[in-house]
Amino acid sequence: MTIKQENWIFETINTLNPTEAVRRSYDLGSKGGSKTLKQRNNTASAIASENMNKPYLLEEIRNGIEIAGFDFKKSMRIMKRNLENS
């Protein structure tokens, strides 16, 4: 697991928004990254979707959510809705 993925997990648990978590954890700026806001948003959404499909990252999110005392299934519904609306 990379440092960016670890940060993404932390931010996803805190915001329940995988795309926003990418914006906070990955460098999507103009230096070698996407140049326009639309491109950065598309990139963030694609990375979030990709990360949400990795079982080892989801397991870490599950553990963090349960440690925080939240319901994982309800949290996943919120995260999926936020991912679809990003």
Jmol script that loads the backbone (N, CA, C; Angstrom):
load data "model"
ATOM      1  N   MET A   1       0.843  -1.168   0.000  1.00  0.00           N
ATOM      2  CA  MET A   1       0.000   0.000   0.000  1.00  0.00           C
ATOM      3  C   MET A   1       0.899   1.245   0.000  1.00  0.00           C
ATOM      4  N   THR A   2       0.526   2.217  -0.818  1.00  0.00           N
ATOM      5  CA  THR A   2       1.333   3.435  -0.924  1.00  0.00           C
ATOM      6  C   THR A   2       0.920   4.453   0.145  1.00  0.00           C
ATOM      7  N   ILE A   3       1.746   5.448   0.326  1.00  0.00           N
ATOM      8  CA  ILE A   3       1.427   6.526   1.269  1.00  0.00           C
ATOM      9  C   ILE A   3       0.173   7.266   0.800  1.00  0.00           C
ATOM     10  N   LYS A   4       0.061   7.475  -0.502  1.00  0.00           N
ATOM     11  CA  LYS A   4      -1.132   8.144  -1.038  1.00  0.00           C
ATOM     12  C   LYS A   4      -2.380   7.333  -0.731  1.00  0.00           C
ATOM     13  N   GLN A   5      -2.297   6.023  -0.875  1.00  0.00           N
ATOM     14  CA  GLN A   5      -3.447   5.169  -0.571  1.00  0.00           C
ATOM     15  C   GLN A   5      -3.782   5.210   0.916  1.00  0.00           C
ATOM     16  N   GLU A   6      -2.760   5.221   1.766  1.00  0.00           N
ATOM     17  CA  GLU A   6      -3.012   5.326   3.205  1.00  0.00           C
ATOM     18  C   GLU A   6      -3.704   6.645   3.538  1.00  0.00           C
ATOM     19  N   ASN A   7      -3.219   7.736   2.941  1.00  0.00           N
ATOM     20  CA  ASN A   7      -3.867   9.031   3.152  1.00  0.00           C
ATOM     21  C   ASN A   7      -5.282   9.023   2.614  1.00  0.00           C
ATOM     22  N   TRP A   8      -5.475   8.392   1.457  1.00  0.00           N
ATOM     23  CA  TRP A   8      -6.808   8.304   0.861  1.00  0.00           C
ATOM     24  C   TRP A   8      -7.766   7.559   1.786  1.00  0.00           C
ATOM     25  N   ILE A   9      -7.316   6.469   2.374  1.00  0.00           N
ATOM     26  CA  ILE A   9      -8.149   5.711   3.306  1.00  0.00           C
ATOM     27  C   ILE A   9      -8.575   6.596   4.468  1.00  0.00           C
ATOM     28  N   PHE A  10      -7.609   7.295   5.074  1.00  0.00           N
ATOM     29  CA  PHE A  10      -7.894   8.188   6.193  1.00  0.00           C
ATOM     30  C   PHE A  10      -8.928   9.238   5.800  1.00  0.00           C
ATOM     31  N   GLU A  11      -8.715   9.886   4.662  1.00  0.00           N
ATOM     32  CA  GLU A  11      -9.627  10.933   4.209  1.00  0.00           C
ATOM     33  C   GLU A  11     -10.997  10.367   3.821  1.00  0.00           C
ATOM     34  N   THR A  12     -11.029   9.185   3.250  1.00  0.00           N
ATOM     35  CA  THR A  12     -12.300   8.564   2.897  1.00  0.00           C
ATOM     36  C   THR A  12     -13.114   8.275   4.147  1.00  0.00           C
ATOM     37  N   ILE A  13     -12.474   7.783   5.175  1.00  0.00           N
ATOM     38  CA  ILE A  13     -13.168   7.511   6.436  1.00  0.00           C
ATOM     39  C   ILE A  13     -13.688   8.816   7.041  1.00  0.00           C
ATOM     40  N   ASN A  14     -12.888   9.864   6.977  1.00  0.00           N
ATOM     41  CA  ASN A  14     -13.288  11.140   7.569  1.00  0.00           C
ATOM     42  C   ASN A  14     -14.379  11.861   6.803  1.00  0.00           C
ATOM     43  N   THR A  15     -14.362  11.758   5.475  1.00  0.00           N
ATOM     44  CA  THR A  15     -15.326  12.509   4.662  1.00  0.00           C
ATOM     45  C   THR A  15     -16.469  11.655   4.122  1.00  0.00           C
ATOM     46  N   LEU A  16     -16.268  10.343   4.080  1.00  0.00           N
ATOM     47  CA  LEU A  16     -17.185   9.413   3.408  1.00  0.00           C
ATOM     48  C   LEU A  16     -17.396   9.813   1.945  1.00  0.00           C
ATOM     49  N   ASN A  17     -16.378  10.465   1.387  1.00  0.00           N
ATOM     50  CA  ASN A  17     -16.432  10.886  -0.008  1.00  0.00           C
ATOM     51  C   ASN A  17     -15.108  10.499  -0.671  1.00  0.00           C
ATOM     52  N   PRO A  18     -15.110   9.354  -1.383  1.00  0.00           N
ATOM     53  CA  PRO A  18     -13.868   8.860  -1.986  1.00  0.00           C
ATOM     54  C   PRO A  18     -13.211   9.833  -2.960  1.00  0.00           C
ATOM     55  N   THR A  19     -14.013  10.591  -3.704  1.00  0.00           N
ATOM     56  CA  THR A  19     -13.444  11.533  -4.670  1.00  0.00           C
ATOM     57  C   THR A  19     -12.793  12.711  -3.956  1.00  0.00           C
ATOM     58  N   GLU A  20     -13.453  13.234  -2.951  1.00  0.00           N
ATOM     59  CA  GLU A  20     -12.860  14.319  -2.168  1.00  0.00           C
ATOM     60  C   GLU A  20     -11.590  13.831  -1.482  1.00  0.00           C
ATOM     61  N   ALA A  21     -11.597  12.594  -1.044  1.00  0.00           N
ATOM     62  CA  ALA A  21     -10.411  12.020  -0.414  1.00  0.00           C
ATOM     63  C   ALA A  21      -9.239  11.991  -1.392  1.00  0.00           C
ATOM     64  N   VAL A  22      -9.498  11.710  -2.668  1.00  0.00           N
ATOM     65  CA  VAL A  22      -8.433  11.747  -3.685  1.00  0.00           C
ATOM     66  C   VAL A  22      -7.913  13.169  -3.828  1.00  0.00           C
ATOM     67  N   ARG A  23      -8.818  14.136  -3.882  1.00  0.00           N
ATOM     68  CA  ARG A  23      -8.386  15.527  -4.022  1.00  0.00           C
ATOM     69  C   ARG A  23      -7.455  15.932  -2.881  1.00  0.00           C
ATOM     70  N   ARG A  24      -7.711  15.414  -1.690  1.00  0.00           N
ATOM     71  CA  ARG A  24      -6.908  15.753  -0.521  1.00  0.00           C
ATOM     72  C   ARG A  24      -5.614  14.939  -0.431  1.00  0.00           C
ATOM     73  N   SER A  25      -5.566  13.788  -1.065  1.00  0.00           N
ATOM     74  CA  SER A  25      -4.448  12.858  -0.882  1.00  0.00           C
ATOM     75  C   SER A  25      -3.488  12.761  -2.055  1.00  0.00           C
ATOM     76  N   TYR A  26      -3.947  13.105  -3.239  1.00  0.00           N
ATOM     77  CA  TYR A  26      -3.133  12.959  -4.445  1.00  0.00           C
ATOM     78  C   TYR A  26      -2.835  14.340  -5.023  1.00  0.00           C
ATOM     79  N   ASP A  27      -1.679  14.483  -5.630  1.00  0.00           N
ATOM     80  CA  ASP A  27      -1.322  15.732  -6.292  1.00  0.00           C
ATOM     81  C   ASP A  27      -1.933  15.717  -7.688  1.00  0.00           C
ATOM     82  N   LEU A  28      -3.007  16.472  -7.856  1.00  0.00           N
ATOM     83  CA  LEU A  28      -3.680  16.537  -9.149  1.00  0.00           C
ATOM     84  C   LEU A  28      -3.442  17.880  -9.818  1.00  0.00           C
ATOM     85  N   GLY A  29      -2.461  18.618  -9.331  1.00  0.00           N
ATOM     86  CA  GLY A  29      -2.160  19.946  -9.848  1.00  0.00           C
ATOM     87  C   GLY A  29      -1.577  19.920 -11.240  1.00  0.00           C
ATOM     88  N   SER A  30      -1.224  21.091 -11.727  1.00  0.00           N
ATOM     89  CA  SER A  30      -0.762  21.225 -13.103  1.00  0.00           C
ATOM     90  C   SER A  30       0.642  20.654 -13.323  1.00  0.00           C
ATOM     91  N   LYS A  31       1.414  20.451 -12.286  1.00  0.00           N
ATOM     92  CA  LYS A  31       2.765  19.903 -12.446  1.00  0.00           C
ATOM     93  C   LYS A  31       2.691  18.409 -12.753  1.00  0.00           C
ATOM     94  N   GLY A  32       2.619  18.090 -14.014  1.00  0.00           N
ATOM     95  CA  GLY A  32       2.591  16.695 -14.428  1.00  0.00           C
ATOM     96  C   GLY A  32       1.235  16.044 -14.276  1.00  0.00           C
ATOM     97  N   GLY A  33       0.282  16.781 -13.795  1.00  0.00           N
ATOM     98  CA  GLY A  33      -1.057  16.229 -13.601  1.00  0.00           C
ATOM     99  C   GLY A  33      -2.044  16.874 -14.548  1.00  0.00           C
ATOM    100  N   SER A  34      -3.305  16.770 -14.215  1.00  0.00           N
ATOM    101  CA  SER A  34      -4.354  17.374 -15.024  1.00  0.00           C
ATOM    102  C   SER A  34      -4.276  18.889 -14.932  1.00  0.00           C
ATOM    103  N   LYS A  35      -4.597  19.573 -16.006  1.00  0.00           N
ATOM    104  CA  LYS A  35      -4.418  21.022 -16.037  1.00  0.00           C
ATOM    105  C   LYS A  35      -5.698  21.793 -15.737  1.00  0.00           C
ATOM    106  N   THR A  36      -6.827  21.346 -16.192  1.00  0.00           N
ATOM    107  CA  THR A  36      -8.060  22.094 -15.940  1.00  0.00           C
ATOM    108  C   THR A  36      -8.803  21.488 -14.759  1.00  0.00           C
ATOM    109  N   LEU A  37      -9.698  22.282 -14.198  1.00  0.00           N
ATOM    110  CA  LEU A  37     -10.501  21.806 -13.074  1.00  0.00           C
ATOM    111  C   LEU A  37     -11.300  20.568 -13.480  1.00  0.00           C
ATOM    112  N   LYS A  38     -11.865  20.603 -14.678  1.00  0.00           N
ATOM    113  CA  LYS A  38     -12.646  19.457 -15.150  1.00  0.00           C
ATOM    114  C   LYS A  38     -11.769  18.212 -15.255  1.00  0.00           C
ATOM    115  N   GLN A  39     -10.563  18.362 -15.775  1.00  0.00           N
ATOM    116  CA  GLN A  39      -9.647  17.230 -15.884  1.00  0.00           C
ATOM    117  C   GLN A  39      -9.255  16.707 -14.501  1.00  0.00           C
ATOM    118  N   ARG A  40      -8.987  17.635 -13.571  1.00  0.00           N
ATOM    119  CA  ARG A  40      -8.636  17.210 -12.212  1.00  0.00           C
ATOM    120  C   ARG A  40      -9.792  16.464 -11.559  1.00  0.00           C
ATOM    121  N   ASN A  41     -11.019  16.956 -11.771  1.00  0.00           N
ATOM    122  CA  ASN A  41     -12.185  16.276 -11.198  1.00  0.00           C
ATOM    123  C   ASN A  41     -12.390  14.900 -11.818  1.00  0.00           C
ATOM    124  N   ASN A  42     -12.193  14.802 -13.122  1.00  0.00           N
ATOM    125  CA  ASN A  42     -12.322  13.504 -13.794  1.00  0.00           C
ATOM    126  C   ASN A  42     -11.261  12.531 -13.304  1.00  0.00           C
ATOM    127  N   THR A  43     -10.039  13.032 -13.132  1.00  0.00           N
ATOM    128  CA  THR A  43      -8.956  12.197 -12.631  1.00  0.00           C
ATOM    129  C   THR A  43      -9.248  11.738 -11.213  1.00  0.00           C
ATOM    130  N   ALA A  44      -9.715  12.654 -10.363  1.00  0.00           N
ATOM    131  CA  ALA A  44     -10.039  12.310  -8.971  1.00  0.00           C
ATOM    132  C   ALA A  44     -11.126  11.249  -8.922  1.00  0.00           C
ATOM    133  N   SER A  45     -12.138  11.406  -9.740  1.00  0.00           N
ATOM    134  CA  SER A  45     -13.230  10.435  -9.774  1.00  0.00           C
ATOM    135  C   SER A  45     -12.744   9.067 -10.247  1.00  0.00           C
ATOM    136  N   ALA A  46     -11.875   9.052 -11.253  1.00  0.00           N
ATOM    137  CA  ALA A  46     -11.353   7.783 -11.771  1.00  0.00           C
ATOM    138  C   ALA A  46     -10.487   7.074 -10.730  1.00  0.00           C
ATOM    139  N   ILE A  47      -9.628   7.827 -10.040  1.00  0.00           N
ATOM    140  CA  ILE A  47      -8.781   7.222  -9.010  1.00  0.00           C
ATOM    141  C   ILE A  47      -9.640   6.696  -7.865  1.00  0.00           C
ATOM    142  N   ALA A  48     -10.635   7.471  -7.458  1.00  0.00           N
ATOM    143  CA  ALA A  48     -11.519   7.043  -6.372  1.00  0.00           C
ATOM    144  C   ALA A  48     -12.247   5.753  -6.741  1.00  0.00           C
ATOM    145  N   SER A  49     -12.765   5.696  -7.947  1.00  0.00           N
ATOM    146  CA  SER A  49     -13.459   4.500  -8.406  1.00  0.00           C
ATOM    147  C   SER A  49     -12.531   3.295  -8.427  1.00  0.00           C
ATOM    148  N   GLU A  50     -11.325   3.502  -8.916  1.00  0.00           N
ATOM    149  CA  GLU A  50     -10.338   2.422  -8.961  1.00  0.00           C
ATOM    150  C   GLU A  50     -10.002   1.941  -7.544  1.00  0.00           C
ATOM    151  N   ASN A  51      -9.773   2.883  -6.638  1.00  0.00           N
ATOM    152  CA  ASN A  51      -9.444   2.511  -5.258  1.00  0.00           C
ATOM    153  C   ASN A  51     -10.587   1.777  -4.573  1.00  0.00           C
ATOM    154  N   MET A  52     -11.811   2.179  -4.859  1.00  0.00           N
ATOM    155  CA  MET A  52     -12.971   1.536  -4.225  1.00  0.00           C
ATOM    156  C   MET A  52     -13.154   0.096  -4.696  1.00  0.00           C
ATOM    157  N   ASN A  53     -12.489  -0.267  -5.775  1.00  0.00           N
ATOM    158  CA  ASN A  53     -12.583  -1.633  -6.291  1.00  0.00           C
ATOM    159  C   ASN A  53     -11.417  -2.516  -5.863  1.00  0.00           C
ATOM    160  N   LYS A  54     -10.567  -2.003  -4.996  1.00  0.00           N
ATOM    161  CA  LYS A  54      -9.428  -2.783  -4.498  1.00  0.00           C
ATOM    162  C   LYS A  54      -9.783  -3.348  -3.123  1.00  0.00           C
ATOM    163  N   PRO A  55      -9.928  -4.673  -3.033  1.00  0.00           N
ATOM    164  CA  PRO A  55     -10.368  -5.289  -1.775  1.00  0.00           C
ATOM    165  C   PRO A  55      -9.514  -4.934  -0.556  1.00  0.00           C
ATOM    166  N   TYR A  56      -8.206  -4.841  -0.731  1.00  0.00           N
ATOM    167  CA  TYR A  56      -7.355  -4.556   0.422  1.00  0.00           C
ATOM    168  C   TYR A  56      -7.567  -3.129   0.940  1.00  0.00           C
ATOM    169  N   LEU A  57      -7.908  -2.193   0.047  1.00  0.00           N
ATOM    170  CA  LEU A  57      -8.205  -0.833   0.495  1.00  0.00           C
ATOM    171  C   LEU A  57      -9.570  -0.776   1.173  1.00  0.00           C
ATOM    172  N   LEU A  58     -10.539  -1.494   0.623  1.00  0.00           N
ATOM    173  CA  LEU A  58     -11.860  -1.539   1.249  1.00  0.00           C
ATOM    174  C   LEU A  58     -11.813  -2.164   2.638  1.00  0.00           C
ATOM    175  N   GLU A  59     -10.968  -3.153   2.807  1.00  0.00           N
ATOM    176  CA  GLU A  59     -10.828  -3.785   4.125  1.00  0.00           C
ATOM    177  C   GLU A  59     -10.283  -2.787   5.141  1.00  0.00           C
ATOM    178  N   GLU A  60      -9.332  -1.985   4.731  1.00  0.00           N
ATOM    179  CA  GLU A  60      -8.789  -0.956   5.626  1.00  0.00           C
ATOM    180  C   GLU A  60      -9.854   0.087   5.963  1.00  0.00           C
ATOM    181  N   ILE A  61     -10.657   0.458   4.983  1.00  0.00           N
ATOM    182  CA  ILE A  61     -11.747   1.402   5.233  1.00  0.00           C
ATOM    183  C   ILE A  61     -12.745   0.782   6.210  1.00  0.00           C
ATOM    184  N   ARG A  62     -13.093  -0.479   5.973  1.00  0.00           N
ATOM    185  CA  ARG A  62     -14.019  -1.177   6.880  1.00  0.00           C
ATOM    186  C   ARG A  62     -13.497  -1.155   8.309  1.00  0.00           C
ATOM    187  N   ASN A  63     -12.243  -1.491   8.487  1.00  0.00           N
ATOM    188  CA  ASN A  63     -11.657  -1.510   9.831  1.00  0.00           C
ATOM    189  C   ASN A  63     -11.720  -0.134  10.473  1.00  0.00           C
ATOM    190  N   GLY A  64     -11.366   0.889   9.727  1.00  0.00           N
ATOM    191  CA  GLY A  64     -11.385   2.245  10.271  1.00  0.00           C
ATOM    192  C   GLY A  64     -12.768   2.714  10.640  1.00  0.00           C
ATOM    193  N   ILE A  65     -13.735   2.394   9.798  1.00  0.00           N
ATOM    194  CA  ILE A  65     -15.119   2.797  10.075  1.00  0.00           C
ATOM    195  C   ILE A  65     -15.647   2.075  11.305  1.00  0.00           C
ATOM    196  N   GLU A  66     -15.364   0.784  11.414  1.00  0.00           N
ATOM    197  CA  GLU A  66     -15.839   0.025  12.565  1.00  0.00           C
ATOM    198  C   GLU A  66     -15.146   0.470  13.852  1.00  0.00           C
ATOM    199  N   ILE A  67     -13.852   0.794  13.776  1.00  0.00           N
ATOM    200  CA  ILE A  67     -13.140   1.304  14.953  1.00  0.00           C
ATOM    201  C   ILE A  67     -13.763   2.622  15.405  1.00  0.00           C
ATOM    202  N   ALA A  68     -14.180   3.435  14.437  1.00  0.00           N
ATOM    203  CA  ALA A  68     -14.805   4.717  14.762  1.00  0.00           C
ATOM    204  C   ALA A  68     -16.223   4.538  15.310  1.00  0.00           C
ATOM    205  N   GLY A  69     -16.751   3.326  15.219  1.00  0.00           N
ATOM    206  CA  GLY A  69     -18.072   3.047  15.763  1.00  0.00           C
ATOM    207  C   GLY A  69     -19.221   3.300  14.808  1.00  0.00           C
ATOM    208  N   PHE A  70     -18.919   3.388  13.514  1.00  0.00           N
ATOM    209  CA  PHE A  70     -19.961   3.628  12.526  1.00  0.00           C
ATOM    210  C   PHE A  70     -20.371   2.329  11.845  1.00  0.00           C
ATOM    211  N   ASP A  71     -21.546   2.331  11.256  1.00  0.00           N
ATOM    212  CA  ASP A  71     -22.064   1.179  10.532  1.00  0.00           C
ATOM    213  C   ASP A  71     -21.430   1.135   9.134  1.00  0.00           C
ATOM    214  N   PHE A  72     -20.750   0.049   8.814  1.00  0.00           N
ATOM    215  CA  PHE A  72     -20.034  -0.044   7.549  1.00  0.00           C
ATOM    216  C   PHE A  72     -20.982  -0.030   6.353  1.00  0.00           C
ATOM    217  N   LYS A  73     -22.065  -0.775   6.402  1.00  0.00           N
ATOM    218  CA  LYS A  73     -22.983  -0.834   5.258  1.00  0.00           C
ATOM    219  C   LYS A  73     -23.580   0.537   4.962  1.00  0.00           C
ATOM    220  N   LYS A  74     -23.996   1.234   6.001  1.00  0.00           N
ATOM    221  CA  LYS A  74     -24.554   2.575   5.808  1.00  0.00           C
ATOM    222  C   LYS A  74     -23.478   3.513   5.259  1.00  0.00           C
ATOM    223  N   SER A  75     -22.279   3.415   5.792  1.00  0.00           N
ATOM    224  CA  SER A  75     -21.171   4.255   5.322  1.00  0.00           C
ATOM    225  C   SER A  75     -20.859   3.963   3.856  1.00  0.00           C
ATOM    226  N   MET A  76     -20.905   2.703   3.455  1.00  0.00           N
ATOM    227  CA  MET A  76     -20.647   2.339   2.054  1.00  0.00           C
ATOM    228  C   MET A  76     -21.713   2.923   1.135  1.00  0.00           C
ATOM    229  N   ARG A  77     -22.959   2.911   1.562  1.00  0.00           N
ATOM    230  CA  ARG A  77     -24.019   3.512   0.739  1.00  0.00           C
ATOM    231  C   ARG A  77     -23.739   4.995   0.524  1.00  0.00           C
ATOM    232  N   ILE A  78     -23.341   5.672   1.583  1.00  0.00           N
ATOM    233  CA  ILE A  78     -23.024   7.100   1.476  1.00  0.00           C
ATOM    234  C   ILE A  78     -21.833   7.305   0.548  1.00  0.00           C
ATOM    235  N   MET A  79     -20.789   6.497   0.716  1.00  0.00           N
ATOM    236  CA  MET A  79     -19.596   6.639  -0.126  1.00  0.00           C
ATOM    237  C   MET A  79     -19.919   6.384  -1.594  1.00  0.00           C
ATOM    238  N   LYS A  80     -20.705   5.368  -1.880  1.00  0.00           N
ATOM    239  CA  LYS A  80     -21.058   5.062  -3.273  1.00  0.00           C
ATOM    240  C   LYS A  80     -21.891   6.188  -3.877  1.00  0.00           C
ATOM    241  N   ARG A  81     -22.820   6.740  -3.085  1.00  0.00           N
ATOM    242  CA  ARG A  81     -23.638   7.847  -3.575  1.00  0.00           C
ATOM    243  C   ARG A  81     -22.740   9.068  -3.853  1.00  0.00           C
ATOM    244  N   ASN A  82     -21.806   9.342  -2.954  1.00  0.00           N
ATOM    245  CA  ASN A  82     -20.878  10.458  -3.168  1.00  0.00           C
ATOM    246  C   ASN A  82     -19.991  10.224  -4.371  1.00  0.00           C
ATOM    247  N   LEU A  83     -19.566   8.989  -4.590  1.00  0.00           N
ATOM    248  CA  LEU A  83     -18.728   8.668  -5.740  1.00  0.00           C
ATOM    249  C   LEU A  83     -19.508   8.875  -7.042  1.00  0.00           C
ATOM    250  N   GLU A  84     -20.758   8.469  -7.056  1.00  0.00           N
ATOM    251  CA  GLU A  84     -21.587   8.623  -8.260  1.00  0.00           C
ATOM    252  C   GLU A  84     -21.883  10.091  -8.570  1.00  0.00           C
ATOM    253  N   ASN A  85     -21.946  10.924  -7.535  1.00  0.00           N
ATOM    254  CA  ASN A  85     -22.279  12.336  -7.721  1.00  0.00           C
ATOM    255  C   ASN A  85     -21.056  13.231  -7.911  1.00  0.00           C
ATOM    256  N   SER A  86     -19.884  12.629  -7.950  1.00  0.00           N
ATOM    257  CA  SER A  86     -18.659  13.436  -8.088  1.00  0.00           C
ATOM    258  C   SER A  86     -18.315  13.699  -9.527  1.00  0.00           C
TER     259      SER A  86
END
end "model"
wireframe off; spacefill off
backbone 0.3
color backbone group
